[in-house]
Amino acid sequence: MSKSDKASISVVVPVWNEEAGIPQLREGLAQVQELLRDYGEMEFIFVDDGSTDGTQRALHRHFEPTGNYRVIAHERNQGVGAAFRTGFRHARGEIVCTIDSDCSYRPRGLQLLVQALESGGDIAVASPYHPQGGVEGVPWWRLALSKCCSWGYRRIAPVPLYTYTSIFRAYRRRVIETVSFQGNGFVSASEILVNAARQGYRIVEVPMTLHARKTGRSKMKVARTARAHLQMMRSLISKESYQ
């Protein structure tokens, strides 16, 4: 595929109280831009989900020289799913990627996801729980919750995947324009995949290693996230029983 034929890329980055990690994020995204330079213009959309620290100031300070970024702010914290909806509304690329602000996946991973779309996928998902994937240094509680949820979805969702909870992804534009989701929290990641599978979109898993964050703390509320996943699984089982 020639450069002129390749689609522009939007990268949506939800952030919440990540002031200390913005320099690391800048370094990672600079590598992403270098790796994907042949795909045409890139834009970075940071959705500040109600941060109360200096996250917005840090974003403008570190990314202003690049000129290809936007910061969109929520007045209050609404959750990563709400941040995705905001980012998707503002994204202009034909390929739309979502990444973790804590850089828990290495920059080259985004190149692999985009390449998976070129090979025929509609959604490409980083998959640390794939047999060829891996996990390094991640807290046991986060790993247990994510693995248990993925195990449950694999048995009841329309498409069997090893990983449903990763938000490190690449989407074709038509997916974000036609697949709706209601969840505001981390459950939205699984909801998007389930709804996309129901609409016939092809989901490709890309084996990848998930690393522990180097700065700050995870924003996941474990009990709340677990309840949301259980409610969604019950809903899936209920819908299947009536078909």
MODAHU-V308687 format. One line per field, one symbol per residue. psi: psi as a letter, one per 30 degrees, with the letter a starting at -180 (. if undefined). A space follows every 10 residues. Layout:
BEGIN
psi=???
END
This chain:
BEGIN
psi=kleffkllkk jkjkkjhgef feeeeeeefe eeeeegffga klkkjkjjih kgageeeeee effefefhlk kkkkflkfle eeeeeeeeef kflfkklklk fghfkkefee eeeeeeefgf lekkkkiffk fgalkjgkke eeeeeeeeee eeeffflfkj lekffkgjlk kkefefffjl kfkfaffeee eeeeeeefgg kkkkkjklkk lkkflalkgk jeeeeeeeee eeeeeeeeee fg.
END
